[in-house]
């Protein structure tokens, strides 16, 4: 399907998604729409991330509903601190300042990340913020691990030994070793009890993004600790002079902030073991010990319905594509 027909299909299916259109057109219900910009829409359609070849409007609702927040939030609110926000599809996405540049807003959803690309548009029933990538929904931890090429080894261990329950709790942060980490300790030959202990030791209560862990660091010791699911043993996190974060003095982060339906996953380059770790002096800070998937309160706003701006945005994309095809 050529780009023009893809955009046409998206436009028509959006018009037919009545539940979504009614939501965008309500004056007494405030929402925040995180609308993918032109480049993001084109890229998603070309790569097949978005596939609206069927006549069903469910895909449109799920895709845009994931990027529609209950309540009105400004860009400045997102920049104040990272929090979890509930969408109209009852999923949670993480939004806050980018770790490397706190003037940018960065969003996490499932395995995808996006940034806001412009200032907000104020409507009489909400706010529109343009983002540079289509967000994809979160999946449960086992499916997430199964879909990541870096964690095929751990997927095999969890499924073959039927120990996926060690990562299945609600509101959990899971530190998942990459393939090379498991290979270096011959993970498939570890005694069953040792493996289970290591897996439980890699899980902590609460949902913590990387920047939230860093914010909990004690400025005096440059470290903090969290209790794990294994016999209350602790993990120590230390912030080095180069601003990198390590676990138990020898474990680095490989890929961070992968949201799941029950929490978050960080990939690491070593297998964590309760039998080989530095015992820290500092206890887990009380102010973040119960971090969970909760949505903050929204502000109110008022100007034309959000639906008007959405139709204009898609119409402009259709016009630009048509002009390109005529050249």
C-alpha positions in Angstrom: 0.0 0.0 0.0 1.5 3.4 -1.0 1.9 6.2 1.6 -1.2 8.1 0.3 -3.5 5.1 0.6 -2.1 4.3 4.1 -2.8 7.8 5.4 -6.2 7.7 3.7 -7.0 4.4 5.5 -5.9 5.9 8.8 -7.9 9.0 8.3 -11.1 7.2 7.3 -10.8 4.6 10.1 -10.2 7.4 12.6 -13.4 9.1 11.5 -15.3 5.7 12.0 -13.9 5.2 15.5 -16.9 6.8 17.0 -16.0 6.1 20.6 -12.7 7.9 20.2 -14.2 10.7 18.2 -16.9 11.3 20.8 -14.2 11.4 23.5 -12.2 14.0 21.6 -15.3 16.1 21.0 -16.6 16.2 24.5 -16.5 19.6 26.2 -17.1 18.4 29.7 -14.3 15.8 29.8 -10.7 16.9 29.7 -8.0 14.8 28.1 -4.4 15.1 27.0 -3.6 13.8 23.5 0.0 12.7 22.8 -0.3 13.0 19.0 2.5 11.5 16.9 3.9 14.0 14.4 4.0 13.6 10.7 7.3 11.8 10.6 6.2 9.4 13.4 3.0 8.5 11.5 4.7 8.0 8.2 7.5 5.9 9.8 5.0 3.7 11.7 2.9 3.1 8.6 5.9 2.3 6.4 7.4 -0.1 8.9 4.1 -1.8 9.7 4.1 -0.8 13.3 0.7 0.5 12.5 -1.4 -1.7 10.2 -4.9 -0.6 9.5 -5.5 -2.9 6.5 -8.6 -4.5 8.2 -11.9 -2.7 8.5 -11.9 -2.9 12.3 -11.6 0.4 14.2 -10.3 -1.4 17.3 -6.7 -0.9 16.3 -7.3 2.9 15.9 -8.9 3.1 19.3 -6.2 1.1 21.0 -3.3 3.0 19.3 -4.6 6.5 19.9 -6.3 5.6 23.1 -2.9 4.5 24.5 -1.7 8.0 23.8 -4.7 9.8 25.3 -4.5 10.6 29.0 -7.4 11.1 31.4 -7.1 14.8 32.5 -5.3 17.8 31.2 -1.5 18.1 31.7 0.9 20.8 30.5 4.4 20.2 29.2 5.6 22.1 32.3 3.9 19.6 34.6 5.6 16.7 32.8 8.9 18.4 33.2 8.5 18.8 37.0 9.2 15.1 37.7 8.6 11.7 36.3 5.3 10.0 37.1 3.0 7.3 35.8 -0.1 8.5 33.9 -3.2 6.5 33.2 -4.6 6.4 29.6 -8.2 6.1 28.4 -7.4 2.4 27.6 -6.5 1.9 31.3 -2.8 1.4 30.7 0.0 3.4 32.4 2.8 5.3 30.6 5.7 7.0 32.3 6.3 10.7 31.5 8.9 13.0 32.8 12.1 15.0 32.1 14.7 13.2 30.0 17.6 12.0 32.2 20.3 13.6 29.9 18.4 16.8 29.2 15.8 17.8 31.7 14.4 20.4 29.3 13.0 17.6 27.2 9.9 15.5 28.0 10.4 11.8 27.5 7.7 9.1 27.5 8.0 5.3 28.2 5.4 2.8 27.1 6.2 -0.9 26.7 9.5 -1.2 24.7 9.0 2.2 23.1 10.2 5.7 24.0 9.3 9.1 22.6 9.9 12.8 23.1 7.7 15.8 22.8 8.6 17.7 19.7 6.8 21.0 20.2 4.8 23.1 22.7 1.3 22.1 23.6 -1.9 23.2 21.7 -4.6 24.3 24.2 -8.1 23.2 23.4 -11.4 23.8 25.3 -11.5 20.2 26.4 -7.8 19.4 26.8 -4.3 19.7 25.4 -2.4 18.3 22.4 1.3 17.5 22.6 3.2 16.2 19.6 5.5 13.3 20.0 8.2 11.9 17.7 7.3 8.2 17.9 4.1 6.0 18.1 3.9 4.4 21.5 3.3 0.7 21.8 1.4 -0.9 24.7 3.1 -2.7 27.6 3.0 -6.5 27.9 3.4 -8.8 30.8 7.0 -9.4 32.0 7.3 -12.9 30.4 6.1 -11.7 27.0 8.3 -8.7 27.2 11.4 -10.8 27.9 10.3 -13.2 25.1 10.2 -10.3 22.6 13.6 -8.9 23.4 16.5 -10.5 21.5 18.9 -9.6 24.3 17.0 -11.9 26.8 16.4 -15.1 24.8 18.5 -17.0 27.3 16.5 -15.9 30.3 13.3 -16.6 28.4 14.5 -20.2 27.9 15.3 -20.6 31.6 11.9 -19.2 32.7 9.9 -21.4 30.4 11.9 -24.6 30.5 12.1 -24.7 34.3 8.7 -23.3 34.8 9.9 -20.5 37.1 8.1 -17.5 35.5 6.3 -16.9 38.8 9.5 -15.4 40.2 8.9 -12.3 37.9 5.1 -12.2 37.9 4.3 -10.0 40.9 2.4 -6.7 40.7 4.3 -3.4 41.0 7.7 -5.0 40.5 11.0 -3.7 39.1 12.9 -6.6 37.5 16.7 -6.6 36.6 17.1 -9.0 33.7 20.5 -10.2 32.7 21.3 -10.2 29.0 22.2 -13.4 27.1 26.0 -12.9 27.5 25.6 -12.6 31.3 23.8 -15.9 31.6 26.3 -17.6 29.2 29.3 -16.4 31.3 27.9 -18.3 34.4 26.6 -21.3 32.4 23.1 -20.4 33.5 21.5 -23.6 32.2 23.7 -25.7 34.5 23.1 -23.8 37.7 21.4 -25.8 40.5 17.6 -25.2 40.4 17.6 -23.7 43.9 20.5 -21.3 43.1 18.7 -20.2 39.9 15.5 -19.5 41.8 17.4 -17.5 44.4 19.1 -15.5 41.8 15.9 -14.7 40.0 14.2 -13.6 43.2 17.2 -11.5 44.1 16.8 -9.6 40.8 13.3 -8.4 41.7 12.4 -5.4 44.0 9.0 -4.1 45.2 7.8 -0.9 43.5 8.1 0.4 40.0 11.3 2.4 39.6 12.6 4.1 36.5 16.3 4.7 36.2 16.0 8.4 37.1 13.9 7.5 40.1 16.7 5.2 41.4 19.2 7.9 40.8 17.1 10.5 42.7 17.2 8.2 45.7 21.0 8.2 45.9 22.4 9.5 49.2 24.6 12.5 48.2 27.1 11.7 51.0 27.7 8.0 50.2 26.7 8.2 46.5 24.7 5.0 47.1 21.3 3.6 48.0 19.9 0.1 48.6 16.7 -1.7 47.9 15.3 -4.9 49.5 14.7 -7.8 47.0 12.2 -10.6 46.9 14.9 -13.0 48.2 14.9 -13.2 52.0 15.0 -9.4 52.3 18.5 -9.4 50.8 19.5 -6.0 49.4 20.8 -4.6 46.2 23.2 -1.7 46.4 23.2 1.0 43.7 26.2 3.3 43.5 26.5 6.5 41.4 30.1 6.8 40.0 32.0 10.0 39.2 31.1 9.7 35.5 27.4 9.7 36.4 26.9 6.0 35.5 25.0 3.7 37.9 26.2 0.3 39.0 24.7 -2.5 41.1 26.7 -4.4 43.7 29.9 -2.8 42.5 30.2 -4.8 39.3 26.9 -4.7 37.3 26.1 -2.2 34.6 22.8 -1.2 33.1 22.5 -2.4 29.4 19.0 -1.1 28.5 16.6 0.7 30.9 13.0 1.6 31.4 11.0 -1.1 29.6 7.5 -0.9 31.0 5.4 -4.0 31.5 1.8 -4.4 32.6 2.9 -5.0 36.1 6.0 -2.9 36.5 9.3 -2.2 34.8 12.3 -4.1 33.4 16.0 -3.0 33.3 18.5 -5.1 31.4 21.9 -5.6 33.1 25.2 -7.2 32.1 25.7 -9.6 35.1 23.7 -12.2 36.8 22.9 -11.0 40.3 23.5 -13.4 43.2 22.6 -13.0 46.9 25.7 -15.1 47.7 28.2 -12.7 46.0 27.4 -9.1 46.7 28.6 -6.2 48.7 26.6 -5.7 51.9 25.9 -1.9 52.0 25.5 0.3 55.1 22.5 2.3 53.9 18.9 1.2 54.0 16.3 1.8 51.3 14.9 5.4 51.6 11.3 5.5 53.0 10.0 8.1 50.6 10.1 5.8 47.6 9.6 2.3 49.1 6.0 2.0 47.9 6.4 3.3 44.3 3.5 2.0 42.2 1.6 2.6 39.0 -0.6 5.5 40.1 -1.7 8.5 38.0 -1.3 12.1 39.3 -4.1 14.6 39.4 -4.8 16.7 36.4 -5.3 20.4 35.8 -8.3 21.9 34.0 -8.2 24.1 30.9 -10.4 25.7 28.4 -10.5 27.0 24.0 -12.0 24.7 20.1 -12.5 21.0 20.8 -9.4 18.8 20.5 -11.1 16.9 17.7 -10.8 19.9 15.4 -7.0 20.1 15.8 -6.7 16.3 15.3 -8.6 16.5 12.0 -6.5 19.4 10.8 -3.3 17.5 11.7 -4.3 14.5 9.6 -5.6 16.6 6.8 -2.2 18.4 6.5 -0.4 15.1 6.4 -2.7 13.9 3.6 -2.2 17.1 1.6 1.6 17.0 1.9 1.6 13.3 0.8 -0.6 14.2 -2.2 1.7 17.0 -3.2 4.7 14.7 -3.0 2.9 12.2 -5.2 2.1 14.8 -7.8 5.8 16.0 -8.0 
